[in-house]
Amino acid sequence: VHDRLATEISELSRSAPYSDITNTAQPIITILSQSADDEKGRLDHTLHRLTKLARMFPLTNDVLAVSLTYQTQFHLSPQDAIVLASIMADLESVEQGLEKLFVTQNKSDFFDPDILELMSAYGCKVLFRFDNAVGYVRSRRFRG
């Protein structure tokens, strides 16, 4: 938006009636530029925090192949099937006996008895509210 606006203002300022538009519009351009910088800073900060807290699942050929099966088997969109296939690949690689938790607000697609059973077979609990997940994690943290 900033670049398009600056280009339009530059074009308009070539016309005599709008020759002073550059001065008039400068505060808006400055605000847009600062806003973009602030947004980028917040995104960078969030990504930095995620890299310290989260574990990223690799998108492999096997994950994509399994996702095609899940699309049909569970009537999932391609995106949701990839999410499920990624989670299942991770669950298969994680040590048995460890507690696992999948949290999603997408109850309409993942609240399926067959999906819940599949994940449960790998010791994975599924929750659909983040506040419930926070409570669950806090309750588990201090168990011996």
C-alpha positions as CSV (number, residue, x, y, z in Angstrom):
1,V,0.0,0.0,0.0
2,H,2.8,2.3,0.9
3,D,4.6,1.8,-2.4
4,R,1.4,2.2,-4.5
5,L,0.4,5.3,-2.6
6,A,3.9,6.9,-3.0
7,T,3.7,6.1,-6.8
8,E,0.3,7.6,-7.1
9,I,1.2,10.7,-5.2
10,S,4.3,11.1,-7.3
11,E,2.2,10.9,-10.5
12,L,-0.4,13.3,-9.1
13,S,2.3,15.8,-8.1
14,R,3.3,16.2,-11.8
15,S,0.0,17.9,-12.4
16,A,-0.1,21.6,-11.5
17,P,-3.3,21.4,-9.4
18,Y,-1.7,18.7,-7.2
19,S,1.9,20.0,-7.2
20,D,1.9,20.3,-3.3
21,I,0.3,16.9,-2.7
22,T,3.7,15.4,-1.8
23,N,4.0,17.7,1.2
24,T,0.4,17.2,2.2
25,A,0.5,13.4,1.9
26,Q,4.0,12.9,3.6
27,P,2.5,12.3,7.1
28,I,0.4,9.5,5.7
29,I,3.3,7.9,3.9
30,T,5.4,8.1,7.0
31,I,2.7,6.5,9.1
32,L,2.2,3.7,6.5
33,S,6.0,3.1,6.4
34,Q,6.2,3.0,10.2
35,S,3.2,0.7,10.5
36,A,4.8,-1.7,8.0
37,D,8.1,-1.6,10.0
38,D,6.2,-2.2,13.3
39,E,4.3,-5.2,11.8
40,K,7.5,-6.7,10.4
41,G,9.1,-6.3,13.8
42,R,6.3,-8.0,15.6
43,L,6.3,-10.9,13.0
44,D,10.1,-11.3,13.5
45,H,9.7,-11.3,17.3
46,T,6.9,-13.9,17.1
47,L,8.9,-16.1,14.7
48,H,12.0,-15.9,16.9
49,R,9.9,-17.0,19.9
50,L,8.4,-19.9,17.9
51,T,11.8,-21.1,16.9
52,K,12.7,-21.4,20.6
53,L,9.4,-23.0,21.6
54,A,8.0,-25.0,18.8
55,R,9.1,-28.1,16.9
56,M,8.6,-27.9,13.2
57,F,7.4,-30.9,11.3
58,P,9.2,-31.5,8.0
59,L,7.0,-31.7,4.9
60,T,8.3,-34.9,3.3
61,N,7.2,-37.0,0.3
62,D,5.9,-39.6,2.7
63,V,3.8,-37.0,4.6
64,L,2.3,-35.8,1.3
65,A,1.6,-39.4,0.1
66,V,-0.2,-40.2,3.4
67,S,-2.1,-36.9,3.2
68,L,-3.7,-38.1,0.0
69,T,-5.0,-41.2,1.8
70,Y,-6.3,-39.1,4.6
71,Q,-8.2,-36.8,2.3
72,T,-10.3,-39.7,1.1
73,Q,-10.4,-41.7,4.3
74,F,-11.5,-38.8,6.6
75,H,-13.0,-36.5,4.0
76,L,-10.4,-33.8,4.8
77,S,-9.3,-30.8,2.7
78,P,-5.8,-31.1,1.3
79,Q,-4.6,-28.7,4.0
80,D,-6.1,-30.5,6.9
81,A,-5.0,-33.9,5.5
82,I,-1.4,-32.5,5.4
83,V,-1.7,-31.3,9.0
84,L,-3.0,-34.7,10.1
85,A,-0.3,-36.6,8.1
86,S,2.4,-34.4,9.6
87,I,1.2,-35.0,13.1
88,M,0.9,-38.7,12.6
89,A,4.5,-38.9,11.2
90,D,5.7,-37.0,14.3
91,L,3.7,-39.2,16.6
92,E,5.3,-42.3,15.0
93,S,8.7,-40.9,15.6
94,V,8.2,-39.8,19.3
95,E,9.1,-42.1,22.1
96,Q,6.1,-44.3,23.3
97,G,4.9,-43.4,26.8
98,L,5.4,-39.7,26.5
99,E,2.3,-37.6,26.7
100,K,1.3,-35.9,23.5
101,L,-1.2,-33.2,22.8
102,F,-2.7,-31.8,19.6
103,V,-4.6,-28.5,20.0
104,T,-6.7,-27.1,17.2
105,Q,-9.7,-24.9,16.9
106,N,-10.8,-26.8,13.8
107,K,-13.3,-29.0,15.6
108,S,-15.4,-29.3,12.5
109,D,-12.7,-31.4,10.7
110,F,-10.7,-33.0,13.5
111,F,-13.6,-34.0,15.9
112,D,-14.0,-37.2,14.0
113,P,-14.2,-40.5,16.0
114,D,-11.9,-42.2,13.6
115,I,-9.3,-39.4,13.7
116,L,-9.5,-39.2,17.5
117,E,-9.0,-43.0,17.7
118,L,-6.0,-42.9,15.3
119,M,-4.3,-40.2,17.4
120,S,-5.2,-41.9,20.7
121,A,-3.5,-45.1,19.5
122,Y,-0.3,-43.1,19.6
123,G,-1.0,-41.6,23.0
124,C,-2.1,-38.3,21.7
125,K,-4.9,-36.3,23.3
126,V,-6.8,-33.9,21.1
127,L,-8.2,-30.6,22.5
128,F,-10.2,-28.0,20.7
129,R,-9.8,-24.9,22.9
130,F,-6.4,-23.3,23.7
131,D,-7.5,-22.4,27.3
132,N,-8.3,-26.0,27.9
133,A,-4.9,-27.0,26.6
134,V,-3.2,-24.5,28.9
135,G,-5.1,-25.9,31.8
136,Y,-4.3,-29.5,30.8
137,V,-0.5,-28.7,30.4
138,R,-0.4,-26.9,33.7
139,S,-2.1,-29.8,35.4
140,R,0.4,-32.3,33.9
141,R,3.5,-30.2,34.5
142,F,3.9,-30.9,38.2
143,R,3.0,-34.5,38.2
144,G,5.7,-36.8,39.5
